[in-house]
């Protein structure tokens, strides 16, 4: 699966091009929350900051199950007005 990090999460991308998706391998059926935990261990992405996700360009809860070909976008909490 490919994972893009946005906003405050982007600084944890291992680089050098932080706009490129990360390629991550997890078991089929792992959740977005499990992905966040994996990214925390692998690259120090703070799990507490992963609050919003899009899976295949659709808003998805953190309990959403993932599959190998999914494209995931992760965002911290959205604030402002």
C-alpha positions as CSV (number, residue, x, y, z in Angstrom):
1,X,0.0,0.0,0.0
2,X,1.1,3.6,-0.5
3,X,0.9,6.1,2.3
4,X,1.1,9.9,2.0
5,X,1.7,12.1,5.1
6,X,0.3,15.6,5.3
7,X,0.8,18.7,7.5
8,X,2.6,18.0,10.8
9,X,3.0,14.3,9.9
10,X,5.0,15.1,6.8
11,X,8.1,16.0,8.9
12,X,8.4,12.3,9.9
13,X,8.7,11.1,6.2
14,X,12.2,9.6,5.8
15,X,12.7,11.7,2.7
16,X,14.5,13.0,0.7
17,X,11.3,13.8,-1.2
18,X,8.6,14.2,1.5
19,X,5.8,14.5,-1.1
20,X,6.4,11.0,-2.4
21,X,4.2,8.2,-0.9
22,X,5.7,5.7,1.4
23,X,5.4,2.0,0.4
24,X,4.3,0.0,3.4
25,X,3.6,-3.7,3.7
26,X,1.1,-4.8,6.3
27,X,-1.1,-7.9,6.5
28,X,-4.3,-7.7,4.4
29,X,-7.1,-6.5,6.7
30,X,-4.8,-4.4,9.0
31,X,-6.6,-1.2,10.0
32,X,-5.6,2.4,9.5
33,X,-4.9,2.5,13.3
34,X,-2.5,-0.4,12.9
35,X,-0.8,1.4,10.0
36,X,-0.4,4.5,12.3
37,X,1.2,2.2,14.9
38,X,3.5,0.7,12.3
39,X,4.6,4.2,11.1
40,X,5.2,5.2,14.7
41,X,7.6,2.3,15.2
42,X,9.3,2.6,11.8
43,X,9.6,6.4,11.4
44,X,8.5,8.0,14.6
45,X,5.1,9.3,13.4
46,X,3.2,10.2,16.5
47,X,0.1,7.9,16.7
48,X,-1.8,10.6,18.7
49,X,-1.5,13.0,15.7
50,X,-3.1,10.6,13.2
51,X,-6.7,11.7,13.4
52,X,-8.0,11.7,9.8
53,X,-7.5,9.3,7.0
54,X,-8.6,8.9,3.4
55,X,-8.4,5.5,1.8
56,X,-8.6,5.5,-2.0
57,X,-9.7,9.1,-1.9
58,X,-12.6,8.5,0.5
59,X,-12.8,9.7,4.1
60,X,-12.3,6.6,6.3
61,X,-12.4,5.9,10.1
62,X,-9.3,4.6,11.8
63,X,-10.9,1.2,12.1
64,X,-11.1,0.8,8.3
65,X,-9.5,-2.4,7.0
66,X,-6.8,-1.9,4.4
67,X,-5.7,-4.0,1.4
68,X,-2.5,-4.3,-0.5
69,X,-3.4,-1.9,-3.4
70,X,-4.9,0.8,-1.2
71,X,-3.7,4.4,-1.3
72,X,-3.9,6.0,2.1
73,X,-3.6,9.7,3.1
74,X,-3.0,10.5,6.8
75,X,-3.7,13.9,8.4
76,X,-3.3,15.4,11.9
77,X,-6.3,17.1,13.5
78,X,-7.8,19.9,11.5
79,X,-8.1,23.2,13.3
80,X,-8.9,26.7,12.3
81,X,-11.8,28.5,10.9
